[in-house]
Amino acid sequence: MEDFILESVFNEARYPEVTFVRPKEFPHIRSAFRAEGKHITISGPSGSGKSTLVNHLLRDFGIDSALMFNGRAYSSFDSCFQILGMELKCEPKFDAVTPLLQKLPFAIVDDFHHLSLTARAEIVSNLKLWHEKGVRFVIVGIASSAPQLLGSDTELGIRNDPFELKTQDEAFVLELIGLGEKALNIRFSDELKHEIVAASNGVPSVVHVICRNACIEAGVEKTVVGDPRVLDFKLRTLKDPVLRIFTGKYFDKVVGLAKGKQQARSVHNTYFDIIEAIGAVDRSEIPTEWLYERIVGGISDPKLRARKATSFYNCLNNLDDVIKEKGLDDILLYSKDGKYISIEDPSFRFYLNLLDMSTVRKRVHVRHCDYSYDVAVSFAGDIRPQVMQFVQECKQRGLDVFYDFDQQAQLWGQDLRKKLSEIYANEALFMVVFLSASYPEKDWPSFELAVGKGAAAKRTSEYLLPIRVDDANVVGLKDTVAHLDIRTMPVDKMADLLAAKIEQAS
């Protein structure tokens, strides 16, 4: 019996010399490699075996002269010709790189999704020309579909063979495990095999992670001499070491999503509630209606439920932006039309199944607050440009601001006196009042201040936070109340002070 070390058998980070299993797409992708004149696109989630499959086929066909580079190394480059010029050591021009590409069997771009949008678009726009000149590209990247990776260029048509590597079936997982068992002279119990199949969700890299850590737990470092070693324990005993493998990849992204827009902690912690609810259910497509019922539906107090509902829908409105900002767009998909959130990366689904959300809660500093907004601003219309700058600075610090222009859809058709009374009296943690000569002359600012003064009298701490725009006196606000002055303090500094005050209040 040939001897193997554990890491040459089960290893999620390298080519599986011993445990390679042909995915169900293998015959078709192999044929595409043989078909002269075709470009090939292979998309799929992280850990689905895309790069492994390409490397296997290159070995299978004895190809060692292909150009192969990783998009991660060139993510800051705007032009694909700069990249190709560097790889081929020639001028960064179409006419210079093309003759050199013609001499190669393939140009393989791994992690294509990490290239800049312009570099990707440039490659895609030239694929038809390269096809006519006998140049073949293999594009490999994370995406839910090949069209999402390359776009929908109808000119490519039959010149490109697209493949989507998704999760594999139970037979694939059992074959992978069986190859490992044979190489190491071990045997996983039927119950443990069943748990590995269920937990891995058909993702090869996850199978490798679980099996390697199971062997470590059992003290198997290389091929067992003598009778096969039986591994029989519960998968939950591997939770911590398995979780550690994925923490570096996913944890900060989960925290980023839980914080929400611009590192925000929604006053109702709703982004955290969303990711916590997704983590609590073992499915990859989560309807937003189900999330609403779980997060909002159980609140009995009508006012609190209404505020939570507002926060929930505000979060959904910003969810696309948050997903992109936090680098989750190759992991999560939010479909506004379909009204669901889809986990596109099965490894991420596996990670959420194991993750203790209390560790995320500690990083997010979840607040328990009964207010829909961190701050409501009150001002006269003639100083709107200055107020808008302040509002933008607050949003960049993750603060939820009630600002009339942002809420036009919500306010449309409502009794404004009633609605604004509710907001300025009960829905904001603080009220920032911009004091200007025109402030007491305008009806709405005077109304808002009257409501704010009434709310301030009922609060146990300060509520009204004045910012001076000029030297005008406003009846009802004492000169002795500490204020900021927009003439002497930068707006970004004022936003920093407000964020600090909100942090202290939480």
Secondary structure, 3 states (H helix, E strand, C coil): CCCCEHHHHCCCCCCCCCCCCCCCCHHHHHHHHHCCCCEEEEECCCCCCHHHHHHHHHHHCCCCCCEEEEHHHHCCCCCHHHHHHHHHCCCCCHHHHHHHHHCCCCEEEECHHHCCHHHHHHHHHHHHHHHHCCCCEEEEECCCCHHHHHCCCCCCHHHEEEEECCCCCHHHHHHHHHHHHHHHCEEECHHHHHHHHHHHCCCHHHHHHHHHHHHHHHCCCECCCCCCEEECCCHHHHHHHHHHHHHHHHHHHHHHHHHCHHHCCCCCCHHHHHHHHHHHCCCCEEEHHHHHHHHHHCCCCHHHHHHHHHHHHHHHHHHHHHHHHCCCCCCEEEECCCCEEEECCHHHHHHHHHCCHHHHHHHHCCCCCCCCEEEEEECCHHHHHHHHHHHHHHHHCCCCEECHHHHHHHHCCCCHHHHHHHHHHHHEEEEEEEECCCHHHCHHHHHHHHHHHHHHHHCCCCCEEEEECCCCCCCCCCCCCCCEECCCCCHHHHHHHHHHHHHHHC
